[in-house]
């Protein structure tokens, strides 16, 4: 099932949003809350953070077809190590400090945050316990209508990426965000799932697996942003324009930059800050180039620059006991393209001739969307359901893949800062242009449903 931008725009125009007193806020003004302190009212330094221990499980169904048939499937393994189908993990453990330059200047803010958990941010450096800075920014608030933020911080964009991670209603990102927005960085494009061949065993696992060359982008960039918000009657409008390296948490690796544009409008009913009651709709755009080798698995060849463009729109609703959210994202240019035949990168094919790799399509198109509804009957309980769809490489008849996920969730709030989250995901995949009995579709039948649970505590 596919949906048009027109239909999503109509849905976005008709929805409303409210932050209830029970659940976590989802549609606040994140540009204001992440790094901007009230002038004259904020402390010089406030230490804060959160911890997210988790457990995830799949049945670990082996691949049903292809050169790696009978081996573990990459999409049934637990992040980030991909070494087991189930287990416990400290997904995130973040500690930060924020405040103002008081008493010198309360209009100068700073925001610092470091990650100690085991995820795509820290795993390239060894995982749990290997801290990596995710945020380090300074915000200058002296110019009316044009605040300036410099350093490393979340770029303006999709609500799922821009919102504070510890207020997410679900444990896992949608496929839309996980594939199209949560950027991975590779040295080469790999062989491609629909490519003519695989990396030969003689090249070696290190050359063939094409593992990321750094941390996941984490919806962040290093650069400079001009932004502000202003009220017109009951409406609050927010804008942002940013120039960044386009290389996530890492320094720039080419002479190109990423451009970001963002606009949101919220009809304010009552409250302010994280307790605001409002309807928020938003639209955003980002574009820049990436440097990567297109030679299969780095076997010689020059590094070339390819465009990576993303844009989208959405809306959120939280009113009383009800919550609603919907987003649509369109991707053009560089597209993350999974692994060879669903195998784990580095795995040797059954005939011993090939090694599986991570892949990137340097020029492609894709889109994705999701719809979420939540209901909180009491202050202690919230129940959620979400449908998300990813259409990957829609411009490639042989390479197109479609993924659908239904997620059913429950949240129990021990208090305002501690909650238990349980999710069950029904996950599906298909090659829409192939026969149902084809090898790609048989491989995608391997995708298991997934159980996830976590306890989240904010301090």
Beta strands, then each sheet from edge to edge (+ up, - down):
strand 1: 46-57
strand 2: 86-101
strand 3: 105-115
strand 4: 132-140
strand 5: 147-154
strand 6: 199-200
strand 7: 220-232
strand 8: 235-244
strand 9: 258-270
strand 10: 277-293
strand 11: 303-319
strand 12: 322-339
strand 13: 354-355
strand 14: 358-375
strand 15: 381-392
strand 16: 401-415
strand 17: 418-430
strand 18: 450-458
sheet 1: 1+ 2- 3+ 4- 5+ 7- 8+ 9- 10+ 11- 12+ 14- 15+ 16- 17+ 18- 1+
sheet 2: 6+ 13-
end
